[in-house]
Structure formats: structure tokens, C-alpha cells
């Protein structure tokens, strides 16, 4: 992560990024990483033929987090709908309805061109910081 992120107090933050991909045989590792996560970026492939894989990954993510997306106490989640430049993509409205019905922040991206990759990440980090500040205030 090449940029410096700062807590509102001015202190630098250490941001560790981990990609959780691969088949379900990697489920134990996935659950461990998700259980430790302070925030999650869920990257969904916009291609119609990846719909079922996206839904399966969402279920696995929720299982690993131990909560449904959007439930109180769940780590902040930001959705990124990628491959928006390719033909055969689902509409953003359909993806929202199927993956993000609670209206978490979401971005449409073209990773090969760097479109909306960094804003997705900074939004997630911002939500993590806001959550930490709220917990600190209690």
C-alpha cells in the first residue's frame, strides 16, 4: 500500500491488505483472515457468467465474518463491481439488488485502467477509522 494513511488524530495508520481468493478448499484460511479483518472490500466480477460465483463468495464472506453484511457489529464492507468495461456485464442495479441490498458503499471499476480502485480502498479505510473513533468515544 504505497500511500500514507493517517488517523484523524494525525497518527499514521498501518494498513495491511490481504486478498482472499480461490476455491472453497481454502475456506479455513479465508475464515481466519475474515475473522481478523477490520474492514472488507468485496470485489465482484460484473460478468453475467460469474453471478453464481459472486453469490457463493458473498455467503462465504458472511460465514467468515460471522455476521450478515450490514448487521450491527459487522466489519465495514465496501463493494467493488469490477470489469465494467467488458461486454456481458450485469447492470449495477441488479448487482446491488443481489449482493448489496443494504446499500453499503460501492464502486464500479475497471481495474486494468485503475478506475475507482483507490477510492474503493480509501472509503473502506475511512469507515474503519470512523468505527474505531466511535468505539473510542464510548
C-alpha positions as CSV (number, residue, x, y, z in Angstrom):
1,X,0.0,0.0,0.0
2,X,2.0,2.9,-1.3
3,X,0.3,5.8,0.4
4,X,0.4,7.2,3.9
5,X,-3.0,7.0,5.7
6,X,-3.5,9.0,8.8
7,X,-5.9,8.7,11.7
8,X,-7.9,11.9,12.3
9,X,-5.6,12.5,15.3
10,X,-2.7,12.8,12.8
11,X,-1.1,9.4,13.7
12,X,-0.1,7.2,10.8
13,X,-2.0,4.1,10.3
14,X,-0.7,0.7,9.2
15,X,-2.9,-0.8,6.6
16,X,-2.5,-4.4,5.7
17,X,-4.2,-5.7,2.7
18,X,-4.9,-9.4,2.1
19,X,-6.6,-10.9,-0.9
20,X,-8.8,-13.8,-0.2
21,X,-9.4,-15.7,-3.4
22,X,-9.5,-19.2,-4.6
23,X,-11.7,-22.3,-4.3
24,X,-13.7,-23.3,-1.2
25,X,-10.9,-25.7,-0.2
26,X,-9.2,-22.6,1.2
27,X,-12.2,-21.9,3.5
28,X,-10.3,-22.3,6.8
29,X,-7.7,-19.7,5.8
30,X,-10.5,-17.4,4.4
31,X,-12.4,-17.6,7.7
32,X,-9.3,-16.9,9.8
33,X,-8.5,-13.8,7.7
34,X,-12.1,-12.5,7.7
35,X,-12.4,-13.0,11.4
36,X,-9.4,-10.8,11.9
37,X,-10.5,-8.1,9.4
38,X,-11.3,-4.6,10.5
39,X,-12.8,-3.9,7.0
40,X,-13.5,-5.7,3.8
41,X,-13.6,-4.8,0.1
42,X,-15.8,-7.3,-1.7
43,X,-14.7,-7.4,-5.3
44,X,-17.5,-8.8,-7.5
45,X,-17.0,-9.7,-11.2
46,X,-19.6,-7.9,-13.3
47,X,-19.8,-10.6,-15.9
48,X,-23.1,-12.4,-16.1
49,X,-21.5,-15.8,-16.1
50,X,-19.8,-15.0,-12.7
51,X,-23.1,-14.3,-10.9
52,X,-23.2,-17.6,-9.1
53,X,-19.6,-17.4,-8.0
54,X,-20.2,-13.9,-6.7
55,X,-23.2,-15.1,-4.6
56,X,-21.2,-18.0,-3.3
57,X,-18.3,-15.8,-2.4
58,X,-20.7,-13.4,-0.5
59,X,-22.1,-16.3,1.5
60,X,-18.5,-17.5,2.3
61,X,-17.6,-14.0,3.3
62,X,-20.6,-13.6,5.6
63,X,-19.8,-17.0,7.2
64,X,-16.2,-16.0,7.7
65,X,-17.2,-12.7,9.3
66,X,-19.8,-14.5,11.5
67,X,-22.5,-11.9,10.6
68,X,-24.7,-10.9,7.7
69,X,-23.4,-7.9,5.7
70,X,-24.8,-4.8,7.2
71,X,-25.6,-6.2,10.6
72,X,-24.6,-4.2,13.7
73,X,-21.1,-5.1,14.7
74,X,-20.1,-6.4,11.3
75,X,-16.8,-5.0,9.9
76,X,-17.4,-2.2,7.4
77,X,-17.8,-3.5,3.9
78,X,-17.3,-1.7,0.6
79,X,-18.3,-3.4,-2.7
80,X,-16.4,-3.0,-5.9
81,X,-18.1,-4.2,-9.1
82,X,-15.2,-4.8,-11.5
83,X,-14.8,-5.5,-15.2
84,X,-17.3,-2.8,-16.1
85,X,-15.6,-2.2,-19.4
86,X,-16.4,-5.7,-20.8
87,X,-19.4,-6.8,-22.7
88,X,-21.9,-9.2,-21.0
89,X,-21.9,-7.4,-17.7
90,X,-24.8,-7.2,-15.3
91,X,-26.4,-3.9,-14.5
92,X,-25.2,-2.1,-11.4
93,X,-28.8,-2.1,-10.2
94,X,-29.0,-5.9,-10.4
95,X,-25.7,-6.3,-8.7
96,X,-26.8,-4.0,-5.9
97,X,-30.1,-6.0,-5.5
98,X,-28.3,-9.3,-5.3
99,X,-25.1,-8.5,-3.5
100,X,-25.7,-5.2,-1.7
101,X,-29.3,-4.8,-0.8
102,X,-28.5,-2.8,2.4
103,X,-26.7,-0.1,0.4
104,X,-23.2,-0.3,1.6
105,X,-20.8,2.0,-0.3
106,X,-20.0,0.6,-3.7
107,X,-17.9,1.5,-6.7
108,X,-17.8,0.4,-10.3
109,X,-14.3,-0.3,-11.5
110,X,-12.1,-1.0,-14.4
111,X,-9.0,-2.4,-12.6
112,X,-6.9,-2.6,-15.8
113,X,-7.2,1.2,-16.1
114,X,-7.1,1.9,-12.3
115,X,-10.6,3.3,-12.4
116,X,-12.2,3.5,-8.9
117,X,-9.6,1.2,-7.3
118,X,-8.1,3.7,-4.9
119,X,-11.4,5.4,-4.0
120,X,-12.8,1.9,-3.0
121,X,-9.8,1.3,-0.7
122,X,-9.8,4.8,0.9
123,X,-13.6,4.5,1.5
124,X,-13.1,1.2,3.4
125,X,-10.2,2.6,5.4
126,X,-12.3,5.7,6.2
127,X,-15.1,3.5,7.5
128,X,-12.7,1.5,9.6
129,X,-11.3,4.7,11.1
130,X,-14.8,6.1,11.8
131,X,-15.7,2.9,13.5
132,X,-12.6,3.0,15.7
133,X,-13.3,6.6,16.6
134,X,-16.9,5.7,17.6
135,X,-15.7,2.8,19.8
136,X,-13.0,5.1,21.3
137,X,-15.7,7.7,22.2
138,X,-17.8,5.1,24.1
